[in-house]
Amino acid sequence: MKKWSWWVLFAGLIALIAFLAYKLLYQPDLKNRGAALEELLHQVPAGGKDLAELVVTNYKEYRGNAVRWSAAYFGCLFGSAFLSTLAGVVLKWEHWADRPALKNDLAASFAAASALLITISTMGNFGRVWEANRTAASAMENLAYEILKPEMAADRSAIVEKIRQINEARTAEILGRAAPSRPKVSGQPEGAQ
């Protein structure tokens, strides 16, 4: 294979990764997440609509955060695996047997980038932040469904307290502190609080 074709292949691979990252982070169907909750807003008993809108807004924020942190977390994990594998492959390429310095430089660069991705992901606690946002989004979604109950919609202070508890638990999980127990939302299994 000609020398320039390797660079074209490499540039194409980088462009594909960038395109996939863009689609993941900015895909149009993210706007459709929580579509059922939008419909729920039309069914909320009188007096609870403003709190239901607050819950849906929080849900969308947490769900969007979960998607972005998931992309960062898994992007770092899979990117690191890809780069470390590529480092090994570069060292074995016979095509560059006459250019050992280039092979070594590329392999070392890929290995260093791989280590850097794992370090950034670990030090930034990307996995924990992703899980905290995903869990908070789920709790907000369940709370939104609970607001449909006439007795629940009438108890504004209970709804506000549950929103506060969900936010507090999310923050504690992100910071790595012992999270206070999440409010029990009806229909939620005991372990999913």
C-alpha positions, 0 to 999 in steps of 0.5 A: 500500500502506498505511503499516502494511503495509510494517512488517508485511511488514518484521517478517514478513521479520525473523521468517522470517530468525530462524526460518531461522537457528534451524532451521539452528543447532538443527535436529534432524537435527544429532543424526543427523550421524555416525549411521554413526560411531555404528554403527561403535562396535559394530564396533570390535575389542576394545581400541579402543572407548574411542579410537573413542568419543573420535574420534566425540566429536571428530567430533561436536564439529567437525561441530557447530562447522562448522555453526555457523561456516558459519551465521555466515559465510554469514549475514554474507555473504548478510545483507550482500548482502540489506541492501545491496540493500535499501538501494538499493531503499529509495532507489527506493521512490516510496511514500515520495517524500514522506518523503525523510528516512525513505528516507535514514535507512533506506537508510543504516541498511541500508548500515551494517548491511551493512558491519558484517556483512562487517567482523565476518565478515572480522575474525573469520575466520569462513570460515577457522574454518568450513573448519578445523572442517569439515576436522577433522571429515572427518579424524576421520571418516576416522580412525574408519573406519580404526580398524576395521582390526584392525592399526590398533585394536591400535596405540593410540599411532598412533591417539592420535598421529593425533588429536593431529595433527588437533587441532594442524592444526585449531588452526593453521588457525583461528589462520592459521598454517601448518598441520602436515600432517594425518596420512595416513588410508588411502583419502584422496586426497593433496590431502585430507590 
